[in-house]
Amino acid sequence: MGKIALEGMEFYAYHGFYEEERIVGGKYVVDVYIESSIQKAAIKDDLSQTINYESIYHICQREMRKKSKLIENVAERISMGIKHQYGTIKEMKVRVRKLNPPLPGKVHSSYVESDGTFSKRCGRCSRPLLCYGDRSCWCMETHVFQKTLEQLQLQFGNQCLCKECLAFYVS
């Protein structure tokens, strides 16, 4: 397991609750921290076996270009973009800082953090699995009959099932 981070990415963007903030813009700083397996990349010296921080930068840049009223929205869009790009992330934290926010006194910055832990264990067999808990998750592509889904929810509650165990109930 390892940590991949990009700290201090600076952007001039047009986010803010007030219309003038979305017109004039301001300075923002974005930090991304990702926990993922880096062992294969380290052994093979192969970029395709890890998370490319250049693509992380481009995801942040793309999302910072889209105007938003709330930096909570920006942080969540960045998180979703990274999750959709990489399916091996165990944990991630995205911090979006707004420098010199428009407040009545001197304030250096305000920030919002979006974080998540995606490493879970299968509710049936206890094998480790990754679950993003949203529409990007692999299990959303699995077609489960409504009655089967109701039975699984009764039996396992809100616990996720691995591909093998879900396939057992679906087939």
N, C-alpha and C positions, 0 to 999 in steps of 0.2 A: 504494500500500500504506500502511496506517496501523495504529496500535496503539490498541486500546480497552481500558481497564483500570478495574477497581473495586478499590480498596485499602481495607483496614481495615474490612470488614463485620464487625460484632460480633454474636455470637450466644451465648445461654446454651443449652447442649445437653447431652445425656446419653450421651456416648460414653466408652468406656474398657474396658480389658481386665478390670478388676476390677468385680465386681457393684455395689459401693458407688458407683463412678463413674457407673454407668448409673442409679443411684437418686438420688444427690445432685446430679449434674451439675457443670458447670464452664463457664468462659468460653472462647470460641474466637474467632479472627479469621481471616477468609477473604479472600484476594487472588486476583483473576482477571485475567490478561493475555491478550488476544486480538490476533492479527495477521490482518488481513483487508483487502480492498479497500474504501476509504471514498470513492473518487473520485466515484462516481455520487451518493452521498448529499450530498457537499460541493457539487457543482455544482447539483444539483436542490433542495437544502435539504429533503430528503425522508427522514423517519425510516424508512420501509419499505425503503429502499435500503441500510440499514446494520444493525448489531447494536444492538439496544435494550438499554441497560444496566439498565433497569428489569426486563426479563424475566430478565436474568442474575441480578439480585438475588433474584428470586422463585424461580428454580431453586435457588440456594444455600440460601435460606431453607427450601424444601421438603425438600431433602436433609439439612439440619442437624437437622430435626425428627425424622428417623428414627434410632433408636438403633443404634449400631454399636460393636463391640469395638475396631476399629482405625480411626484417622483416615485410613489408606491407603484403606480402603473408602469413606469419606466423600468424599475427594478424587476418587476414580475415578468415583463416582456423579455428582458435580457435573460432571466432565468429560464423561461420557456424556450427561447431560441437556442440556448446552450444545451438544454435537456434534449431537444429534438435533434440536435446535431450529433450528440454523443450518447450512446446507450450504456456506458460503463461507469457512469458517475455514481459514487457511493454517497457523497455529501457535497453540498455546494452552498456558498454564501456569496451574495451579490450586495455590494454597498454602493449607493448613489448619494453623493454629497453635493449639496447646492451651496456654493460659496457666496458669502454676503447676502443672505436672504433678506427680502424687504420687510424688516421689522423696525419698530420705533427706536431701538437702541443698536449699538454695535454688536454684531454677532458674526463670528468667523464663518461658521457653516452650520447647516442642518443636514441630517442624513437619514436614510431609510435603509434597513437591511432586510433582504429576503433570503431565508435559508431553508434548507431541507435535508433530511436524511432519507435516502432511498433504498438502503440496505435493510431487508426484512427476512423473515423465515417463513417458509410455506406452512400454512395452518394444518396441513395434513401430514406431511413427511418431515417437516422441520429443516429441509434443505435451504441454504441461503439463496435469496433471489433479489433482483432489483425491481422496484415498483415505484413509478412516478406518481401514481394516484391521480392521473388525469387522462385526458383523451389521447395522449401520446404513448400510453402504456401498451405493451404488446397484447395484453389480454383483451383490449377493446376490439381487436381484429378477430377474436374467437367468437363464433356464433353459439350462444347458449340459449336454449329454450327457456322461456319465462318460468315454467314449473321447475326446471332443473336449477335455475338461478335462485328461486325461492328456497328450494331444498338446501342448496349450498350455504345460503345466508343463515338458515336455521341451524345447520350443523357447525359452521365455522365462524359465524358472526361476521365481523368486518375484516377478518384475516384474509390475506391474499393466498392464492395457490400457485405453485410453480407450473410451468407448461405441461410437464408430465402428469401431474395430478389433475389438472384441469382437463387434459385430454382424456384421462380415465373416465371422468364423469360426462364428458361431451360425446364420446364415441359409443 
